[in-house]
Amino acid sequence: MKSLAPLFLAASGLLCGCIHTHETIVHDESRTPVSFESDAAARTFYEALSRVPNSGKHSESKTEISIPIVFDHERKVVTGPNHAFNDAVARCDTNHDGVITEQEARIFATTVK
């Protein structure tokens, strides 16, 4: 009888099934088309953009469904890097003409801490 216990444990370990699925989706949007009045405006804008809090971080939404031992499903939705750029353009281009002037870029740069 003692010799059947290890065999039973090994068989039960092999017969237990577990399904794991992990999915990461990058939700990126296309960049807002924008032009700059001058090289100085572009430089000021991009320098300020690099200082924007959370410009390098992406938000993440996570959904997890789990039935112990049998099923585990995890889904993450992550925002792409263009979201921070589009937000900065919307804040900087105050007259919404698609052209960032030096003055708009300087104002945007002063609002970034």
Backbone bond lengths (Angstrom), bond angles and torsions (degrees), N, CA, C in turn:
res aa  C-N    CA-C-N  psi(-1)  N-CA   C-N-CA  omega(-1)  CA-C   N-CA-C  phi
1 M - - - 1.432 - - 1.534 111.58 -
2 K 1.339 115.50 -35.48 1.460 119.09 -178.18 1.532 111.61 -65.52
3 S 1.304 117.37 -29.64 1.457 119.72 -177.48 1.531 112.62 -74.67
4 L 1.327 118.54 -17.16 1.461 121.94 179.55 1.530 112.62 -81.21
5 A 1.317 118.51 -24.45 1.471 121.66 -177.64 1.529 112.03 -61.11
6 P 1.340 119.75 -50.05 1.471 118.42 178.32 1.524 112.44 -63.92
7 L 1.312 116.66 -35.67 1.452 120.27 178.39 1.529 110.93 -65.40
8 F 1.316 116.65 -40.98 1.458 121.73 178.03 1.537 111.04 -63.75
9 L 1.320 117.55 -44.02 1.466 121.39 178.74 1.528 111.48 -63.72
10 A 1.314 117.04 -41.07 1.463 120.31 179.57 1.527 110.41 -66.53
11 A 1.332 116.78 -42.50 1.461 120.52 -179.98 1.520 111.33 -66.09
12 S 1.326 117.50 -40.67 1.466 119.40 179.87 1.522 111.16 -67.62
13 G 1.310 117.26 -33.87 1.464 120.45 177.08 1.513 112.27 -68.14
14 L 1.314 116.84 -36.20 1.462 120.76 179.80 1.520 112.67 -76.84
15 L 1.317 117.24 -30.03 1.451 120.74 -176.37 1.526 113.73 -86.06
16 C 1.324 117.71 -14.11 1.468 120.51 177.87 1.527 108.63 -73.56
17 G 1.286 116.36 126.78 1.452 120.24 179.30 1.514 110.55 -105.68
18 C 1.299 115.74 149.57 1.454 120.13 179.04 1.522 107.29 -145.19
19 I 1.295 116.70 129.37 1.461 121.40 -179.79 1.529 107.48 -109.98
20 H 1.322 116.07 121.94 1.460 122.09 177.47 1.526 107.76 -117.85
21 T 1.299 116.38 129.83 1.461 119.91 171.07 1.516 108.32 -130.50
22 H 1.314 115.73 131.85 1.466 122.29 177.17 1.520 106.87 -127.29
23 E 1.305 116.00 127.49 1.459 121.07 -175.95 1.521 108.40 -133.62
24 T 1.322 116.85 128.28 1.461 121.78 175.17 1.521 107.77 -119.54
25 I 1.315 115.21 124.73 1.458 121.27 -179.06 1.531 107.69 -114.51
26 V 1.320 116.75 125.92 1.458 121.34 176.16 1.521 106.99 -95.12
27 H 1.321 114.78 113.94 1.462 120.13 179.08 1.524 107.32 -96.14
28 D 1.306 115.30 97.00 1.459 119.77 -179.00 1.519 108.41 -112.75
29 E 1.279 114.97 147.72 1.452 121.03 179.22 1.521 108.35 -112.72
30 S 1.300 116.73 160.38 1.458 118.75 178.49 1.530 109.15 -74.79
31 R 1.310 114.67 150.66 1.465 119.54 -179.14 1.523 110.89 -69.65
32 T 1.306 114.95 142.25 1.459 121.20 175.49 1.524 108.14 -67.53
33 P 1.328 118.05 127.46 1.465 118.55 178.56 1.525 110.04 -67.37
34 V 1.303 115.32 130.56 1.461 120.78 -178.74 1.524 108.38 -149.04
35 S 1.319 115.59 148.41 1.461 120.05 173.41 1.523 107.55 -127.10
36 F 1.310 114.70 166.07 1.463 120.10 -176.38 1.521 109.49 -119.20
37 E 1.313 114.24 143.52 1.460 120.89 -179.86 1.531 110.97 -63.02
38 S 1.339 116.09 -35.35 1.459 120.45 -177.63 1.523 109.53 -155.27
39 D 1.336 115.45 171.25 1.463 120.17 176.21 1.526 110.98 -63.85
40 A 1.313 116.83 -34.64 1.465 120.65 179.16 1.531 110.68 -65.02
41 A 1.324 117.23 -38.74 1.467 120.96 178.14 1.528 109.78 -64.83
42 A 1.326 117.01 -43.52 1.465 120.96 179.38 1.528 110.66 -63.84
43 R 1.314 116.93 -45.07 1.468 120.95 -179.59 1.526 111.04 -62.36
44 T 1.332 116.60 -43.90 1.466 120.82 179.44 1.523 110.57 -63.48
45 F 1.333 116.55 -42.74 1.460 120.54 179.85 1.526 111.13 -62.93
46 Y 1.327 117.72 -50.30 1.469 120.79 -176.44 1.528 112.20 -68.39
47 E 1.323 117.82 -33.07 1.465 119.77 175.28 1.525 110.25 -65.89
48 A 1.329 116.65 -41.65 1.465 120.18 177.69 1.524 110.88 -67.51
49 L 1.329 116.81 -39.10 1.467 120.69 179.00 1.523 111.00 -60.80
50 S 1.319 117.17 -36.69 1.467 119.72 179.76 1.529 111.69 -67.59
51 R 1.326 117.32 -19.87 1.475 121.34 179.44 1.526 113.13 -96.84
52 V 1.325 117.34 -2.93 1.463 120.75 -179.25 1.524 108.55 -65.39
53 P 1.343 117.21 128.27 1.463 118.53 176.76 1.522 110.54 -60.08
54 N 1.310 116.05 138.29 1.465 124.12 178.99 1.520 113.75 69.50
55 S 1.336 119.32 12.82 1.468 118.65 179.16 1.523 110.73 -70.90
56 G 1.314 117.80 -26.10 1.459 120.46 177.79 1.509 112.36 -94.09
57 K 1.310 117.18 -11.65 1.463 120.84 -178.83 1.520 108.96 -98.28
58 H 1.299 114.57 152.47 1.455 120.53 -179.30 1.522 108.25 -119.99
59 S 1.317 116.17 141.98 1.452 117.95 176.23 1.523 108.85 -77.65
60 E 1.311 114.26 153.75 1.453 119.58 -174.77 1.515 109.82 -137.06
61 S 1.297 115.75 135.28 1.453 122.15 174.77 1.522 107.19 -116.25
62 K 1.328 116.91 129.97 1.463 120.22 -175.15 1.523 109.79 -125.10
63 T 1.321 116.00 130.56 1.458 122.45 175.41 1.522 107.14 -122.05
64 E 1.319 116.52 129.41 1.458 119.94 -179.28 1.522 109.55 -132.40
65 I 1.316 115.18 130.25 1.460 121.92 176.11 1.521 106.40 -121.25
66 S 1.316 116.70 129.89 1.450 118.98 -176.25 1.520 110.75 -143.18
67 I 1.307 115.54 131.51 1.457 123.04 168.48 1.525 104.02 -116.81
68 P 1.315 117.78 112.02 1.469 120.09 -171.73 1.524 113.47 -49.20
69 I 1.290 115.77 138.24 1.460 128.60 176.46 1.527 112.83 71.73
70 V 1.329 118.88 -28.67 1.456 119.92 -172.54 1.527 112.87 -100.65
71 F 1.319 118.16 -46.43 1.457 120.70 -168.26 1.516 110.37 -144.64
72 D 1.320 115.91 135.74 1.465 121.76 176.99 1.525 107.51 -144.20
73 H 1.330 116.59 121.44 1.465 121.37 -179.76 1.519 108.22 -129.94
74 E 1.323 115.58 128.89 1.467 121.31 179.49 1.522 108.52 -129.45
75 R 1.330 116.11 132.13 1.460 121.61 179.69 1.514 108.47 -131.08
76 K 1.338 116.61 126.78 1.464 122.47 177.63 1.519 108.76 -117.90
77 V 1.322 115.45 137.81 1.460 121.21 173.41 1.527 106.51 -118.19
78 V 1.313 116.31 120.69 1.459 122.75 -175.52 1.522 108.68 -116.54
79 T 1.333 117.08 134.82 1.470 119.15 176.28 1.520 109.48 -77.42
80 G 1.307 115.57 145.63 1.454 121.30 -178.76 1.520 111.86 -84.58
81 P 1.322 116.46 173.71 1.466 121.30 -176.09 1.523 114.47 -69.16
82 N 1.326 118.12 -20.17 1.463 119.65 -178.14 1.522 112.85 -71.10
83 H 1.316 117.58 -17.91 1.467 120.12 179.60 1.526 111.06 -62.27
84 A 1.329 117.52 -44.93 1.474 121.15 179.16 1.530 110.81 -64.74
85 F 1.332 116.79 -39.57 1.463 120.56 178.31 1.520 110.73 -62.81
86 N 1.334 117.38 -48.16 1.467 121.06 -178.77 1.523 111.44 -62.82
87 D 1.322 116.39 -38.64 1.465 120.20 177.37 1.527 110.78 -63.80
88 A 1.331 116.30 -42.08 1.467 120.14 179.49 1.533 111.01 -65.73
89 V 1.312 117.85 -40.41 1.475 120.88 178.26 1.526 109.79 -62.91
90 A 1.330 116.58 -43.49 1.468 119.87 179.77 1.531 111.21 -62.60
91 R 1.323 116.98 -37.37 1.473 120.01 178.37 1.519 111.79 -73.21
92 C 1.328 116.80 -35.49 1.465 120.68 -173.26 1.530 112.81 -82.24
93 D 1.306 117.36 -42.92 1.475 121.88 -176.75 1.530 108.56 -81.29
94 T 1.320 115.85 80.91 1.468 120.79 -171.01 1.522 113.54 -67.21
95 N 1.321 118.04 -30.17 1.464 118.77 179.65 1.534 112.15 -95.43
96 H 1.321 117.65 1.84 1.463 124.63 174.11 1.534 113.43 54.71
97 D 1.335 115.63 40.19 1.465 119.24 178.09 1.532 112.31 -97.95
98 G 1.328 118.03 -0.29 1.459 121.41 179.07 1.514 114.26 84.42
99 V 1.336 116.85 3.53 1.464 121.88 178.77 1.525 107.75 -124.46
100 I 1.324 115.60 124.83 1.468 119.88 177.33 1.518 108.28 -95.88
101 T 1.317 114.92 120.15 1.465 120.81 179.96 1.523 109.54 -87.59
102 E 1.332 115.86 168.51 1.474 119.67 177.00 1.521 110.63 -61.35
103 Q 1.330 116.47 -40.47 1.461 119.94 -179.28 1.537 110.54 -63.93
104 E 1.323 117.74 -44.69 1.466 120.61 178.23 1.526 110.87 -62.13
105 A 1.324 116.68 -40.90 1.463 120.81 179.28 1.519 111.07 -65.21
106 R 1.339 117.35 -40.51 1.486 120.03 178.35 1.523 110.91 -65.86
107 I 1.329 117.27 -41.26 1.468 120.43 177.78 1.521 110.63 -63.14
108 F 1.323 116.06 -43.49 1.469 120.53 177.32 1.529 110.66 -61.37
109 A 1.326 116.48 -42.28 1.466 120.25 -178.87 1.533 111.81 -63.82
110 T 1.342 117.18 -33.88 1.455 118.82 179.41 1.525 112.23 -74.07
111 T 1.333 117.18 -23.58 1.473 119.12 179.36 1.527 112.30 -81.73
112 V 1.324 116.95 -16.78 1.465 121.27 178.83 1.527 108.40 -86.41
113 K 1.320 114.66 128.36 1.481 118.26 -177.67 1.496 110.81 -99.84
